[in-house]
Amino acid sequence: MFKNIKLSGAAMSIVVTYLVYLLVSAGLTVVVGQVLSRSGRLFLVDALGGSDSAARGISNLIVVCFYLISLGFVALTMRTSGDSVTAGQAIQLLATKIGEVLLLLAVLYLAGIASLTRLRRRLRAQAQPGTADQPEPTTTSASKVAMPTGLSGPQSLWRPGPRRSAQ
């Protein structure tokens, strides 16, 4: 299928630049994603009172979102305006594009840590004695929304379940 395609030297240089950009960006994304997964899971285990399975699940959700945003950015920024570049221009282009990916990875990593910190703060506040047993505000029967059994409102979705003792 590809044997009839002939590339000039300039076109070959842009193809090589694209391939290097893809490989380096994907590699950086995977490495940063693994670090986020590992550190985020440890962070969540502490926040969830030792629940490793819940921490693993939340961490996986965050990391998948991280991968999708990062790799989507790489795919969208891959194309350049010119098809013929010199070797020097290819190196400059590659450095610029990898710099953009590094900045995005840093922002996404910080956003992940910030969201984990907020979640941990919320879970700790709910786990403190006296905060979970506060009475709900009284409402009229017309304004009361039917909730599934065991849920008292939106905040209940974030409250960790009772700890089970190992038997």
N, C-alpha and C positions, 0 to 999 in steps of 0.2 A: 504494500500500500504506500509506504513512504519512499520506495526506491526511486521514484520518478521526480522527487523533490530535490532541486539543486539550490543550495544556498551560496550566496556570495560571501566574501570574507567579512563584510560589515554586518550582513544579516546573521552570519554564524556567531559573531561577537555578541549580538543582542540576545540570541538564543542561549548562549553560554551564561550571559549575565542573568537572564531570567531563571535559568536552572540553579545557579549559585544562590540567587536571592531566595528561591523557594526552599532549597535545602537548608540554608542557614536560618531562615525565618522559622521554618517548621521545627528545626532542631532546638532553637532558642525557646520557642513556644512550649515544646514538650518538657524541656528542662525546668523552666519556670513553673509550669503547671504541676510537675511532680513535687517541687519544693512547696508550692501553695497547698497541694493536697496533703502532704506529710505534716507540715506545720499547722495547717488549718484543722486537721483531724485531731492532733494533740490538744490544740486550743479548745475545740469543741468537746472533747472527752472531759476536760476539766469543767467546762461550763455546764455540761449535761450530767454532772455528778457521776461520771464513770461509765456512762452508756456508750460503749464502743460502736455498737451497730447503728445507733442513731447518728453518732458523730460521723461515721463512715458514709452514711447515706447523704447527709447534708453536705459533707465535704465533696462527695462525687458530683452532686448537683452544681455546686459552685465551680468546680474544675471543668465540667462539661461546658458550662456557660462561658468560662474563660477561654477554652479552646475554640469554641464557635466564634466568639467575637474576634479573637486574635487571628485565626486562620481566614476568617471572612475579610478582615482588613488587609491581610497579605494578598488575598486573591483580587481584591478591588484595586489595590495600589500597584499591581504588577505591571500593568501596561504603561509604556512611556509614549511621549509625543513623537519621537523620531525613530525611524527604523534603522538608520545607519549611524553607528557610533564608533569612535576610535577606541583603542584600548584604554587610554587615559580617561576618556569620557565614561567608558563602561565602569571603571573603578570608582569614579566620582558618583555615578548613578547608584551603584551598588552600595557605597558607603551611606549615601543619603537615604536610600530605602531601608537599609538595615537600621540606621539611626531612628527612623520613624517607627519601625517595629519595636525597637528597644524602648522608646518613649511610651508607646501604647502598652507594652507589657508592664512597664513600671506603674502606669496609671491603673491598669486593671488589677495588678497585684495589690496596690494600696487600697483600691476599692474593695477587694476581697477581704483584706485584713480589717478594714473599717466596718464592713458588714458583719464580720465575725465578732468584732468587739461590741457592736451594738447588740447583737443577739446574745452574747455572753452577759452583758450588763442587764438586759431584760430578763434573762433566765435567772440570774442571781437575785435580782430584785423580787421576782416572784417566789423564789425559794426561801426568802427570809421569813422567819416566824412572824405571823400577824398580817402579812400582806395577802396571803392566799385566802384567809378566812374573813376578810372584811365583807360586811354586808353589801349587797348590790343596791344601787339606788332604786327607790320604789317608782314604779311606772303604772300607768293606768292599763286596764286590760285591752283597750283599743290600740295602744301604742306598743304593746308587747309582741315581739316576733317569736314565733315558734322555733325553738332550737332543738336539735337532736339531744337525746338523753345524755347527760353527763357534760354538756357544754352550756356555759352560762353566758357566753358572748364571744366576740372576736379574740379577746386576749386569752381565752381558755385554750385556743389552738396552739399557743406557744408554751403553755405550762407543761413541764415534764410530768409523766405519770409517776405513780408511787414506785418507790424502789422495791425490787424483789430481792429477798435474801437468797443466797446460794444454798441449796440443800443437798 
